[in-house]
Amino acid sequence: MKTFKQRLVYLRKTKHYSQQYVSDYTKLSQSNYCKYEKGRVEPSLSFIEKIIKLYDVDANWLIKGIGDIPYSEEETNNSNSDQRTLSTRIEKLEKKIEGLIKE
């Protein structure tokens, strides 16, 4: 990945985050966040710091592409598995709440 925008998209897709989720986290509108992914806007230091924190990645890799690509295939699969587990738990809780409301 040669560019910042490619690394930014890679991180988001690897973690299965929506653009809306990342824009909410970074406190940007989705359209402004999208400009970063398309390379239309140079990232501010504040934005870079938020992305580093969100994805727990090395600044050198994020900014310059120096170092190992974060997230192995195993980590990516675990993230997807964690997301499925969380979705299942949410569905069960929603059903319990519906049952309580009906009573």
C-alpha positions in Angstrom: 0.0 0.0 0.0 1.7 3.1 -1.3 -0.6 5.8 -0.1 -2.1 7.1 3.1 -5.6 6.7 1.6 -5.0 3.1 0.7 -3.8 2.3 4.2 -6.8 4.1 5.7 -9.3 2.1 3.6 -7.4 -1.1 4.4 -7.7 -0.5 8.1 -11.4 0.2 7.9 -12.2 -2.7 5.8 -10.0 -5.1 7.8 -11.9 -4.2 10.9 -15.2 -4.3 9.1 -16.0 -0.7 10.1 -18.4 1.4 8.1 -17.3 4.9 7.0 -20.1 6.2 9.3 -18.6 4.4 12.3 -15.1 5.9 11.7 -16.5 9.3 10.9 -18.4 9.3 14.2 -15.3 8.2 16.1 -13.2 10.9 14.5 -16.0 13.4 14.9 -16.2 14.2 11.2 -19.1 14.1 8.9 -19.1 11.0 6.7 -18.6 13.2 3.6 -15.5 14.8 5.2 -14.1 11.4 6.3 -14.7 10.1 2.7 -12.4 12.9 1.4 -9.5 11.4 3.4 -10.2 7.9 1.9 -10.2 9.4 -1.6 -7.0 11.4 -0.9 -8.8 14.8 -1.5 -7.7 16.1 1.9 -4.4 16.0 3.7 -4.8 14.5 7.1 -4.4 16.7 10.1 -2.3 15.6 13.1 -5.5 15.4 15.2 -7.1 13.1 12.6 -4.0 10.9 12.4 -3.9 10.6 16.2 -7.5 9.4 16.3 -6.9 6.8 13.6 -3.8 5.5 15.4 -5.8 5.2 18.6 -8.8 3.6 16.8 -6.8 0.9 15.0 -3.9 0.7 17.4 -1.4 1.0 14.6 2.1 2.4 14.3 2.3 6.0 13.1 5.2 5.2 10.7 3.2 2.6 9.0 0.0 4.7 8.8 1.8 7.9 7.6 4.7 6.5 5.5 3.9 2.9 4.9 7.1 1.9 6.8 7.0 -1.4 8.8 4.8 -4.4 8.8 1.2 -4.3 7.7 -0.9 -4.5 10.8 -3.4 -7.3 11.4 -2.6 -10.8 10.3 -5.2 -13.0 8.6 -5.9 -14.6 11.9 -6.6 -11.3 13.6 -8.9 -10.3 10.7 -10.8 -13.6 11.1 -11.1 -13.1 14.9 -12.4 -9.6 14.4 -15.1 -11.0 12.1 -15.9 -13.7 14.6 -16.1 -11.2 17.5 -18.5 -9.1 15.5 -20.7 -12.1 14.8 -20.7 -13.1 18.5 -21.6 -9.5 19.5 -24.4 -9.4 16.9 -25.8 -12.7 18.3 -25.7 -11.4 21.9 -27.4 -8.1 20.9 -30.2 -10.1 19.1 -30.8 -12.2 22.3 -30.9 -9.1 24.5 -33.4 -7.5 22.1 -35.6 -10.5 22.3 -35.5 -10.4 26.2 -36.4 -6.8 26.2 -39.3 -7.4 23.9 -40.5 -10.1 26.2 -40.3 -7.8 29.2 -42.1 -5.0 27.4 -45.0 -7.3 26.5 -45.5 -8.4 30.1 
